[in-house]
């Protein structure tokens, strides 16, 4: 019997209102974007760390980490529970192989199931795209930014992992360009959603990281949380705060996505580490959250 704490939406800390996302409080709680749900074209989810069977520092819904005491059986059961909640076929689950790259792979019929029910024969893939209905793309998080991209015209989706390196590398742009190449996607048609990840009040970095964000507008803050102007001098000896949500939003806008077609869920994984996995909170003593995305 699972004795982990019950998900409590009333304890969530976030700054935007409930118009952006739906909260599903089933046996396996998860978030979904209303903007995507309302299309009727897809299923989307972002899991919490509750509702699974893993134990120890991975308790309870762990989807990737291999720690002492974890088993393949536990991980498979965790996926089975998520799939039952979402009403998707577990054999359709297809996983990324994340190493903080900006590599994006098109998932074909041959790839379906790789990473869970079939051996994965690709490496260093942080973004997945497909136009096959019923294929469930899955990427993983513990503070980094999930990017959901829906092309309602060509009936295609993209799901990408964008940490600070991926954000600097414009992972959202790279994913959209790959969708254009493979499916004829026009950025003006897209619905793009930026999922739960570490917020700018919590994402403290050194100057050696902050300097990479100087080309973005109004995403760097000083140690007193005061906004720095674009191009302001960055010292390698000081600490800064970076707004990854806003940086990724700017990437989408620069690629041609309409501002009204972008949704940002400002749910911070670090602020809500009692219910979400956060590397900043527990370092490697953690599991991973999952972003799930499929065409109906």
Secondary structure, DSSP 8 states (H G I E B T S, - for coil): ---S----GGG--BSS-TTSEEEE-SSS-EEEEHHHHTTSSEEEEEE-S-SS---GGG-S--SS---TT--HHHHHHHHHHHHHHHT--GGGEEE-B-SS---EEE--GGGTTBTTTB-----SB-EEEE--TT-EEEEEESSSEEEEEEETTTTEEEEEEE-HHHHHTTHHHHHHHHHHHHH---GGGEEEEE-S---TTT-EEEHHHHGGGTTSSS-EE-TT--B--TT----TTSEEEE-HHHHHHHHHHHHT--GGGEEE--B-TTTTTTTS--HHHHTTS---EEEEEEE-
